[in-house]
Amino acid sequence: MEPFKRGKIPRETETHEELHNRVENLRNEVSELRKELLRISEESKEVEKENESLVEELIEKYGEESIADLISKNPSAP
């Protein structure tokens, strides 16, 4: 029975190390995904601001009635 226990311990240790490595890899991946999400969120806000600015410019140039269809398709428009 003793050799069986000795043979099992390295496998458990190896499994523990593998799980530890996997946890570290997943933590790193989560960190990178959070960074990417933040970057995309900031980029989205910039695009929204640019879009609002363009809609305002169109309103000034052509009048709100002329671009009513465009405004109705853009919920964030003024």
C-alpha positions as CSV (number, residue, x, y, z in Angstrom):
1,M,0.0,0.0,0.0
2,E,2.9,2.3,0.7
3,P,4.2,2.5,-2.9
4,F,0.7,3.5,-4.1
5,K,0.6,6.5,-1.7
6,R,4.1,7.5,-2.8
7,G,3.1,7.3,-6.5
8,K,0.0,9.4,-5.9
9,I,1.6,12.3,-4.1
10,P,3.6,13.6,-7.1
11,R,0.5,13.4,-9.2
12,E,-1.4,15.5,-6.7
13,T,1.5,18.0,-6.5
14,E,1.6,18.2,-10.2
15,T,-2.1,18.7,-10.4
16,H,-1.9,21.4,-7.7
17,E,0.9,23.2,-9.7
18,E,-1.1,22.9,-12.9
19,L,-4.2,24.4,-11.2
20,H,-2.1,27.2,-9.7
21,N,-0.6,28.0,-13.2
22,R,-4.1,27.9,-14.7
23,V,-5.4,30.3,-12.0
24,E,-2.5,32.7,-12.7
25,N,-3.1,32.5,-16.4
26,L,-6.8,33.2,-15.9
27,R,-6.1,36.1,-13.6
28,N,-3.8,37.6,-16.3
29,E,-6.4,37.1,-19.0
30,V,-9.1,38.8,-16.9
31,S,-6.7,41.7,-16.2
32,E,-6.0,42.1,-20.0
33,L,-9.8,41.8,-20.8
34,R,-10.6,44.5,-18.2
35,K,-8.0,46.8,-19.8
36,E,-9.4,46.1,-23.3
37,L,-13.0,46.7,-22.1
38,L,-11.9,50.0,-20.5
39,R,-10.1,51.1,-23.7
40,I,-13.2,50.1,-25.9
41,S,-15.5,51.9,-23.5
42,E,-13.4,55.1,-23.7
43,E,-13.2,54.8,-27.4
44,S,-17.0,54.4,-27.6
45,K,-17.5,57.6,-25.5
46,E,-15.3,59.5,-27.9
47,V,-17.2,58.3,-30.9
48,E,-20.5,59.3,-29.3
49,K,-19.2,62.8,-28.6
50,E,-18.0,63.1,-32.2
51,N,-21.3,61.8,-33.5
52,E,-23.2,64.4,-31.3
53,S,-20.9,67.1,-32.6
54,L,-21.6,66.1,-36.2
55,V,-25.3,66.0,-35.7
56,E,-25.2,69.5,-34.1
57,E,-23.2,70.7,-37.1
58,L,-25.7,69.2,-39.5
59,I,-28.6,70.9,-37.6
60,E,-26.8,74.2,-37.8
61,K,-26.1,73.8,-41.5
62,Y,-29.3,72.2,-42.8
63,G,-31.9,72.7,-40.0
64,E,-33.4,70.1,-37.7
65,E,-36.3,69.4,-40.0
66,S,-34.0,68.5,-42.9
67,I,-32.2,65.9,-40.9
68,A,-35.2,64.7,-38.8
69,D,-34.8,61.1,-40.2
70,L,-31.2,61.0,-39.1
71,I,-32.0,62.4,-35.7
72,S,-34.8,59.8,-35.1
73,K,-32.4,57.0,-35.8
74,N,-29.9,58.4,-33.3
75,P,-31.3,58.3,-29.7
76,S,-28.4,60.3,-28.3
77,A,-29.0,63.2,-30.6
78,P,-30.1,66.6,-29.2
